[in-house]
Amino acid sequence: MSNREDATKLANNGPCLFFSHKLKYHLTSLGIVAGGKQKPWPTLTLSCTFSHLLSCTRIMSRFVRPSKYRHVYGTANKRELCYDNVRVSGNAWDTNLIKVNPKFFSLNWNSSGGGAFAVIPLAMTGKISDALPLYRGHTAAVLDTDFSPFNDNLIASCAEDSKVFLYTIPDEIGEVDIEPVVRLSSHGRKVGQVLFNPVAENVLLSASADLTMRLWDVEKGVEKQEITGHMEIIQSVSWNSNGTLVATTCRDKKLRVFDIRSNKVVQQADSHQGIKGSRAVWMGDSGRLATTGFSKMSDRQVYIWDGSNLDTPLRTTNLDTSSGVVMPFYDGDSNMLYLAGKGDGNIRYYEYENDELFTLSEFGTNVPQRGIGFMPKRALNINECEIARAYKVSNGSVEPISFTVPRKSDSFQADLFPDCVGDEPALTADAWFGGETANPKLISLEKGFTATVKKEFVASAPAQAAEEVVVAPKSDKDYQEAYHKLRQENEDLKNQIAQKDVKIRLLEVQLEQLTPA
């Protein structure tokens, strides 16, 4: 600094208000600035001033928590890279509506003539065709779907018709609707959640309004275990990282942890006491749980729990007083928790460290979200330092949102992208049901991720007979044909009833004749 104007400018417009006040204080003490007026420039050096400025920097660094994720920001895709003209289901069941894998996303579809959902390739951006083939088979609204973590072309669905179906996804979109390859039908009431095991191949968990959960070997098409212990409807389910425990939230306001293979409740606690929906998610391999819900006063809350001891939550945080259910998503690689409220336009994100949640920032728009799903880490754009990608569902569209760490280097950022879960199973279904335990297989992203060749899913059990599904007419001609068909069926049934009535009367007369006077 060589003159009085530069020194005064630095004092009044420094890079930080804190530093500006400190520098102005020292300049004032040196007689350079006083009461907002400049004094004659004394013959001195400013080395002492800058030494004080350096000491201020050191002091401030003690109060700012160091984190490589402190400047993460979210960016929505351009309109032409979103997905428009989607018919989102209007069912009132609490669900995320969407699931995502490296090749497709599935979306609960608003359709007539039975339940259906759509599977849309990620490359099919823009306006979605009205003639998009749907995945049919259910006779009532589809409530949830889930992709296999080890086969991008295999998806499970559940619906209000109490059925669980498995479908194989063709790489090329055809012109006809897709029918299920496996039909599972042991539940007595509607099935609200399906979730594949994160370690064992072809192991599926389903949760139903009949207050039970069931484990399935989907390749063999058989039920392997029924899990009981809930007193009310199950609201959410979550596997831990090695697929041995399942956490659930329930309408009875309790959080439970199940040893799923032995059908035992190993932990249970009173959770959020509000009457609205609650969710739970395991926080990677830390053994911790995050739950979202409502207080008695309808405040939205986040609790952090020790999964091995649910006596009391480790941390409790009140978010706000909005009414939408909060959907939690946890990234175990970056230790970040994302919270998206239904009906909100924002997505909050936090960093978890030492049983504390540190607020990072939030992504916000004026478009409310109805559901949201996150891409598996292995399919992110690591060259752009993309650490997460959410797919936000609103009325009529699906919008990808990328969360990025701002870095200029073109080299691989090993600290941002540790080895993550790959697409190879650690165990077979038989080994897992036999009691074996293993951690997920990890892969390095340094050379990028290449999706494996499509795996053929072949069910060893014979397919059950399909139920007849009434397909809604699509044109006036179809409506006329359906009307005449139903009218003819109605006339046939009337004739059959009339014939039965005549036969009954004849039998009554014969019976009277045989009865002695």
Secondary structure as GFF3:
##gff-version 3
##sequence-region A 1 517
A	DSSP	alpha_helix	4	12	.	.	.	ID=ss1
A	DSSP	alpha_helix	17	29	.	.	.	ID=ss2
A	DSSP	beta_strand	33	34	.	.	.	ID=ss3
A	DSSP	beta_strand	37	38	.	.	.	ID=ss4
A	DSSP	alpha_helix	47	63	.	.	.	ID=ss5
A	DSSP	beta_strand	73	76	.	.	.	ID=ss6
A	DSSP	three_ten_helix	79	81	.	.	.	ID=ss7
A	DSSP	beta_strand	83	84	.	.	.	ID=ss8
A	DSSP	beta_strand	98	100	.	.	.	ID=ss9
A	DSSP	beta_strand	104	108	.	.	.	ID=ss10
A	DSSP	beta_strand	117	121	.	.	.	ID=ss11
A	DSSP	beta_strand	126	127	.	.	.	ID=ss12
A	DSSP	beta_strand	142	148	.	.	.	ID=ss13
A	DSSP	beta_strand	151	159	.	.	.	ID=ss14
A	DSSP	beta_strand	164	168	.	.	.	ID=ss15
A	DSSP	beta_strand	182	184	.	.	.	ID=ss16
A	DSSP	beta_strand	191	196	.	.	.	ID=ss17
A	DSSP	beta_strand	203	208	.	.	.	ID=ss18
A	DSSP	beta_strand	213	217	.	.	.	ID=ss19
A	DSSP	beta_strand	222	227	.	.	.	ID=ss20
A	DSSP	beta_strand	234	239	.	.	.	ID=ss21
A	DSSP	beta_strand	245	250	.	.	.	ID=ss22
A	DSSP	beta_strand	254	259	.	.	.	ID=ss23
A	DSSP	beta_strand	264	270	.	.	.	ID=ss24
A	DSSP	beta_strand	279	282	.	.	.	ID=ss25
A	DSSP	beta_strand	288	294	.	.	.	ID=ss26
A	DSSP	beta_strand	300	306	.	.	.	ID=ss27
A	DSSP	beta_strand	315	318	.	.	.	ID=ss28
A	DSSP	beta_strand	326	331	.	.	.	ID=ss29
A	DSSP	beta_strand	336	341	.	.	.	ID=ss30
A	DSSP	beta_strand	346	353	.	.	.	ID=ss31
A	DSSP	beta_strand	356	364	.	.	.	ID=ss32
A	DSSP	beta_strand	371	374	.	.	.	ID=ss33
A	DSSP	three_ten_helix	377	379	.	.	.	ID=ss34
A	DSSP	three_ten_helix	382	384	.	.	.	ID=ss35
A	DSSP	beta_strand	386	394	.	.	.	ID=ss36
A	DSSP	beta_strand	397	404	.	.	.	ID=ss37
A	DSSP	beta_strand	420	421	.	.	.	ID=ss38
A	DSSP	alpha_helix	429	433	.	.	.	ID=ss39
A	DSSP	beta_strand	442	443	.	.	.	ID=ss40
A	DSSP	alpha_helix	476	514	.	.	.	ID=ss41
###
